[in-house]
Amino acid sequence: MASLPEQTSSCGVGPAAQRDAPFPALGVDAAGIVLFHNKQAAVLLRRIGVGVALSDVAPSWLAEAHRQRVRDAPEDSSAWADGRIGGQPVTALAGPGVDGAMTWWLVADGAPAGAAKELARERSRSGLLQELSSELLASLNVERCTATAVRQAARHLADAAVIVGTGDRRGFPVARCTTDGPVVQERIALDPVQLPGLEEALLGLPAVSSRWIDPREVPSWVMPEEYPGAADIGSVVVVPLPGHGSSAGCLILLRDRRKATFSPAEESFAQLFAARAGAALSVARSHARQAYSTEVLTRGLLPPVLGRVHGICFSGRYRASAPGERIGGDFYDLHPAGTPDAETVAVLGDVCGKGLEAAVTAGRIRHVLQALVPFAADHTRLLTLLNRAMLSSDQTPFVTLVLVSAVRRGARVRLRISSAGHPTPLIVRATGEVEEAGTRGTLIGVLDDLEFRTAEVFLEPGETCLLYSDGITEARGGPLGDVMFNEDRLRSVLAQCAGMPAEAVTERVQMIIAQWVGQGLHDDMAVLAIGAPRDSRPATTATPADLTEPMSPTDPATETDPATKTDPTEETEPMTITEPMKTTGPHTVDGPTAATKPIRGRRTG
């Protein structure tokens, strides 16, 4: 980037390109203050000086043209202005500057032909910078931005161009291109001191003049494959790519020895080009780092991929409240048992709140539950320990959840179900009957004294237990979008799913809810189905479920060995289940109040 002078005197100050121009040139900032000018401008405008207002030393038509150019977008105002200075017709052309500043080139009628050519060249350069900015702003992909910058540099500034990015332990990203060749990008190990000026450019220091760089010292890794060879290089320019607070790399330009070497004006323009490219690359890399960080942090908050575990079918679906989001306050998790005879632990919960904060809280609860899985033989103890952990954190809101321990017993699946203030799970029998699991309990994270009732349920082949969050039953839809889906509709949907596998049940519920909600607002929604398969395969490894929601879990569940095994004894007679289990004393149960239907099970205590 061309540096601005520190002098406050008059003649001959400014970038070399303007100082050596054969016609008047002056730089003016957005506030209308003269930043630099050459000797020719001092002859035409006798009172001009660095630091004075343009309106005090130039005719009104030039000052007004500058104000209009600053006020309007470059494409909305003309780059040309005409008027008279000292009775002589003069044409003024606005060129690109830095931080809103502009360079005005003043050409009087009868000016030398070289001046007109230089003005035309400056106009072409201005168009190139605008084209470069438009292409770079079209993408936040680092590789695309790099390819665009190096391709434009090779086509308009030199015979070949190379961009070297900031390096790390894996090497330096390098992109090469010739005027008509393709862009080749790779990461290589290189020593910056091999090329004069490269080490300084990568640190963001000012560019070294091309006169100080011997073309014979250019290392082989710089040259594109299409370039003839080092002996054909006649001139080299190494320009830093200034980023936001740090260097974005450097731009290397190569010119054939049969052509003229880089002039000071060309080097100055290369710095303007590099400033645009460096700013775009810096933004793209910042975006890439943020996207990577978000992906890594989000990965641990996604629901696990579910499938068959030890002969038991698990299937889950999740939909966040915000469109396009993949995480929220609802969650489910699965902790497979180490052996087929031990219990696999599943949980579905709902954290108070929505969005990212609720998702982070849900992630913390999932980690705590994973640590507590060895205590899953006693649901009361596990939930009590979870409650204590949440009460000890000032930033954790309350949560409702359902805890399920599942184990295969012959062709059937035995479930132990404990609800902590959560909607009661529903059992879909092979006959089409839909029953409630007789469990209820106090929500987690509010009170010291808890009370839970654990239900034991047996699933025959083809039967399913569905866990769901209140986002399902409270989803609003209908003709006016204000009618809750409610539990009755959910029961009706599940009755039609009799005999279906767990994957089909969750997919059906998800589809119906999506149709019911349409484009309307809704809460986070999660469902988890546990099914007894009709086949007799006793145990298989988990396979990913076919998830169709925008939020597609990517991480498999972590296997955890339970500390204890449950009693394999089975009850074959249906009976009304459960008795309350308390932790520290009497307490009013906070849970669903709907009547519990008798289901197959046995008493646990």
N, C-alpha and C positions, 0 to 999 in steps of 0.2 A: 504494500500500500504506500502511495506517495506520502512522504511526511510533509507537514506544514511548517513554515519558517517561524522562528521565534523573534525575528527582527521586527522592529516597528519603524524602520526607515523606509526609503522610497524605492529606488530603481534596482532592477535586476534580481529581485528576490522571488522565490517560488520554485516549483519542480523544474527539473532541467528541460523537460519537453516544452514547457511554456516559456521558460527564460530564453531558450535558443530559437524560438519560433521567429520567422521573418516578418511577422505582423503582430499588431497589438494583442495581448492576452492578459486577462486579469481574473483572479479568483475571488468570489464573493460568497460569504456564508449565508445561511437562511435568514439571519437578522439584517442582512444588507450591509455588512461590514467587509471592507476590502481585506483579503487575506494575503494576497501577493499580486504582483504584476511584473511585466518585463519592461525593458527600456523603451520599446516601441509604444507601449501603452502610456508611458510617462510623457512621450513626445505628443501623443494625440490628446491626452487628458492631463494638462499641465499641473493641476492641483492634486493629482492622485497620490495616495500614500497608504501604506499598510496601517490598518486600524481606523481609517476614516470611513464615514458613511458614503455609500455609493451615490446617494441622492445629493450629497454636497459637492461632488466633483464631476458627476456625469449628467448629461441632459435628462430631462424628465422621462422621455420615451424609453430610455435604457433602464432607468430605475423602476419604471412601471412594468416593463417586460420581465425584470427579475422578480418583482413581487408576485406577478401573476404566475410565473413559472414555479415559484416556491409554494404558492397557495394551491394550485391545481396539480393533479397527477400529471406526470410527464406525457402520457399518451393523450391527455385532454387539452394540452396547450401546445402552441407551435414552438419549435426550437429556434425559429428565426424571428428577428425583429429588425425593422428598417427605420432609419431616421437620419438626422444630420448632426454632425459635430464640427463646429467651426465653419459652418456653411458648406461642408463637404458631405455628400451622400455616403452613408456607412451602413453596412449590413452586419448585424451581430448574431452569432450562433452560440447557443447554450450547449456546453458539453458536460458530461457526468463529473461529479465530484464526490467528496466524502462527507458523511453525516449531514446531508442536505445542502452542502456547498456546491457551487457551480463554477465552471470556467467559461468565461465569455471571450469569444474570438471576434475581433473587430476588423472588418475588411472594407476598405474604402473602394469606391468605384475606380477602376483602372489599376487595382492591385495586381501584383505579379501572378502569373498562372500557377506558380508553386503554392501560393497562399490558398487559392481556390481548391487545389488538389488536397492540401492538408486539411482544409475544412471538410471536404467530402470524406477524407479518410477518418476524421474525427467523428463524423456522423455515422459512418459504418461501424466504428468501434462502439459508439453509444448503442446502436441497434443490437450489436453482438452481446453487450452486457445485459440488455433487457431480455434478449432471447435466452441467455444463460440463466438468468434469474427465474424466468417462467418455467424452464425445464427442471431446474433444481427444486423449485417449490412444488412440483407435481408429485413428488414422492418423498417419503421419509425413510426409504430403504437406503442403507449406507452403500451397498454395492451399486445400486442404480445411480445414486448421486455421484459416486466416484467415476463410474463409467461415463456419465454425461459430461462431467467436467473435463476428464482427460480426452474424450473424443472431440469436444469443442476446441480445446487447446491445440490439439494436433491439426485440426482443420484450419484454424484461423491465426494461430500464433507461431507455429513452427512446423518442421517436417515430421517431428515425432515428439510425443509428450509422455511423461511418466509422473504419476502421483505416488508418493511414499507416505503412508499413514504412520501414526504414532505406534511404536512397537511395544511388545511385551515379551514374556518368556518364550512364546511360540514363534517369535520373529516379527517381521514388519510386513504389513499388507502393501503390496505393490501392484499398481495398474499401469499397463503400457498400451500405447496406441500410436500408429502412424497415420498419415493424412487419409489414406484410403483403406487402411487395414482394420481388423476387428480389435476390440478391447480384450486384453488378456489380464486376468486378475489372479494373483497367487500370493501366498505368504512365504517369505524366504528369510533365512538368517543372513544378515549383512552387517557390515561395520560402517557406520556413517562417516568415519574419517577417510574412507576410501575416495570420496568425492569432495573436493573443496567446496565449502559453503553448506554442505548437507547437514552436518552436525549442528551448525548454528541455526539453520532454517527449522530443523525439527524442534529446537528449543524456543522458537518464536523470535529469534534475533533478526535484525534487519538483513536484507538481502545483500549478498556479495556481488559486486559488479562482474559482468561477464568477462571483462578484460583481465580479471585476476584468475580465471579458471582456464586451465590448459585442456583443450579437448582430448589430448592424448592420455589424460589421467582418468577419463571416464571408464568406470569398471564395466565388465561385460554384462552384469545383471541389469544395468540400466537400459540397454538397447533392446528394442522389440525384435522379434525374430525376422520381421520383414525388412528391418533396416540393414543397409549394405554392410556396415562395419565401422569400427572405431576410427579407421583411417579416413572415412568420409565425413566425419563430424568437423565442422568449421567453427561453430560457436555454441556455447552452452550457457543457459541461464538457470539459476537455482533460486526459487522464490518461496518464502514461507507462506503457509496457508493459515492465516490468523483465525483462531476460533473464539469461543466465548470463555475468556479467562485462561485459556491454555492453547497451545498450538494444535492445529488439526492435521499437521503434516507439512509436506512441501510439494511444490510443483517444479519439475525439471523439464526444460525445453531444449530440444536439439535441432540444430539447423545445419544443412548440408554445406560443405566447404566451398561448393561452387556458387553459393549465394552470399549476399552481403551479411556481415555479422549483425548482431542485434544492436540497434541504435538506442541511445538513452530514452527516446520517446517510446520505443517498443518495450523496453524494460519497465518503464513507468506504467505503461498500459497493462503489462503482464502482472504487475502488482495489484492494479485495480481488479483484474480478472481473478487473481488469487484471493482477494478479499471477499468477493462474492462466493466463490467456490468454498472457501474455508468456513464462512458463516453457515452455509447450507450443510456442509459435512458435519460441523459441530452440532447443529440441531439434530441431524439424523442419528448421529452416534449417541447423543443424549437420550433421544427417543428409544433407541435400541436397548440401551442400558436399563431404562425404566421398564420397557416391555419385558426384558429378561427377568428383572427383579420381581415384577408382578407375576410372571408365570411361575417362578420358583416358589414364591410365597403362596400363590393360589393353589399350587399343586397339592399341598398338604391339607387344604380345606375342602377339596372335592370329595364327594361320596365315593366309596370304593366300587370297583367293578364286582358284580355279584354273579353267582352261578351255582353249581351243585357242589355241596360240601358233605362228604361222608354219607351220601345217599339222601340228602335233604336239599330241596330246591329253594334257592333264595333269589329274589328279583326285586329291584328297586327302581323308582323313577323320582326325579326331582325337577322342580321348576321354580326358579327364583322370582321374586315379586317384580323386579325391574326387567324390562325387555333387554335382551342381550347379555344380562349378567349370568354368571355360572354358579355363584355362591350366595348364600343368604343365611338366615337364622334357623331354618329347619335343617336337620341332618339325620343321617342314618349311618350305621357302621356295623361291621361284622368281624368277629374274632373267631376264626375256625379252631376247633379243638385239635389237639395233637394226635389223637387216636379216634377211631370210629366209636368206641365205647364211652368217650368223654363228651361233655356237652359243648356245643358250639354256641357262642353268645352273640346275640343280635340286639341292637338298640335303635330306636327312632325317637328323636326329641325335637323340641321347639323352644328356642331361646327367645326371651322377651326382646323385641326390637326387630329391625330390618337392616338390610344392606350390609356393608363391609364390616361395621363394628359388631353386628350380631354374628356374622360369619366368623370373625376372629374369636369371639366368645365361644361359639360352637366348636371351633377347633381346639380351644383349651379344654373344653369339657370332654371331647373325644380322647385327648391325650390322657386326661385323668382317668377316664373309664378304661383305657387300655392298660394303665398301670394297676387298676383294681380288678382286672379280669380274674386273677387267681382267687379272689374272694367270691366269685360268681356262684359257688355252691350255696351260699347264703345271700339271697337277694337283699334282705333287710340290712345286713352288715355292709354290703357293697354300697347301697344307696345312702346309708347313714354316713359312711366315709366320704362319699361324693358331696353330701350336704355340708359336712364340716369343712371340706376343702373350699366350697363356694362361699360359705359364710366368712371364711378367713380372708377373702379377697374383697376389697371395697369396690372394685370396678366390675364385678360380675353380677349381672341381673339374675332373676330367677329363671328356671327352666322346667318344663314338663317333659316327661319321657316315658317310654315303655321299654322294659328290660325283658328279654326272652332268652331262656336257655333251652336249646333243642338238641335231641339225641334220637337216633334211629333205633327202634326196638322191633326187630323183625320187619314186617311190611309197614308197620305204623311208625309215626313220629310223635314222640312225647315232647310237650312244651310246658315249661314253667314260665308264667307270665306275671309280671309285676308292673303296675301302672303308678306313676308318681304325678298325679294331677293331670294326666293326659287323656284324650278321648279313648274310650274303651276299644280294644281290638275286636274285630269281627271274624267269626269263624264261618267259612262257606262249606257246608256239608255237600256230599255227593248227591243228595236228594234235592238240592236247591234251597234248603233251609239255611237262613243266615242267623247266627246266634252271637250273643255278646259273651266275651270272656269275663268271668266273674272276678274282676280285679279292680281295685281302686286304691288311691293313696294320696298322700300330701305332696304338693309340688316341692321342688328342690331349690334351696338357696334363700329361703325366707324365714323359716322357723327352726328352732333347735329340736323340738319334739316332733317326731314323725310317726306316722302310722301307715302301714301298707297291708294289703291283702293280696296274696299270691295265688293265682289260679293254675291248676294243672289240667292240661288239655291233651287229648290224644287225637291225632289226625289219621284217618283211614286213607288208603291210596286214593288219589284224586281230590282230596280235600285241602283247603288252604286257610291260613290265618293271615288276615290283612291288618297291618299297622298303618296308621295314617295320621297326618297332622290336621289341625283345625282349619288350615287353609283350604282343604278339600270341601268340608261340609259348609264352610262359611263363604265359599266362592259365590259371587253374585252374578246372575245372568238373567235369562228369560227375555221376554219381549222388550222390556224397558231397562233391563240390566240391573234391577234392584231386588231380585228374588234370590234368597240363599239356596244353594244346592241341597243342603241339610242331609241328615243321616238317613231319612226315609228314602230319598232318591239314591243314596249310595247303597243302601240295602237292596233296592230294586235292581241296580246295576250288577251287584255281586250275585244276586239270585240267578241272573242270566249267565253267570260265569261258572256255574256248577260243573265240576269235572275238568275244567280247564287247568293247564299247568300254571305255575306261579308267574312265569314270564307273560303269558297271555292275559292273566288277571290284571297285572299292573299296567300293561299296555292298553287294555280296555278302559280301565279307570282313567288313565291319563288322556286318552282320546275323548272320552265323554266330557271330562272336565274342561278340556281345551275348547270343545264345541260350545259348552255352556258359558264359559267366560268370554269367548270371542276376543275382541280387542280391548275389553274393559280392564280396569284395574283389579288386581287380586293380591292376596298375601302369598308368602312362600308356601309351596305345596310339596309334600313328600309322601310317598307310599312305599311300604316294604311288605312283600308277600313271602310267606314261608309255607311251602307245600310238601305234601307227601307224594312222591311220584308213583305212577301206576306200575312202572317196571320194577323189577326185583333187584336192580343193581344196588349192592349194599353201600358202596362208597366209591366216589371218583373225585378227582381234583376239580377245583373251581375253574369254570370257564367264563369269559366275559359275557355279560348279558347284552342283548341287542338294544342299546339305549338310543332313543330317537330325539330326546329333548336337546335344546341348544346346549345345556350343561351336560357334557359327556364325561363321566368320571374316567380317569386315566390311571389311577394307582390301584393295584391289587391290595386286598386286605392283608394285614400282617398277621401271620399265624402266631398264636400264643397258647402255650400249654397250660391247661387249668391245673390248679394245685390239688384238686380232689376230684374224684369221680362220683357220680350219683348212683344210687341204688338201682340196679337193673330190674327190680321186681316190677311187674306190670299189673294193673287192675283192668279187668275185662268188663265189669259191670258199670253201666252209667249211673252217676249219682250227682247230686248237687254238691258243688265244691266249696272248699276253702273256709278257713276261719281267720279272723284278723290277727295280725302280728304287730306288736307295738315295740318301740325301742326304749323310751324313757318314761312313759307314763301315759295316762289317758289323754286323748286328744281327739277333737272332732275331725272326722275324715273329710279331706278336701278332694272330691273326685266326682265322677259322673253319678247322677241320681236315678238314671233309668233303671228299670227293673231288670234283674239278671235272669236269663233263661237257664234251665238246667242243661248242662252239657256233659259229655263223657269226661270223667276225670276221677281223681282220688284226692283224699284229704292230705294236706301238707301242713306242717307246723314248724 
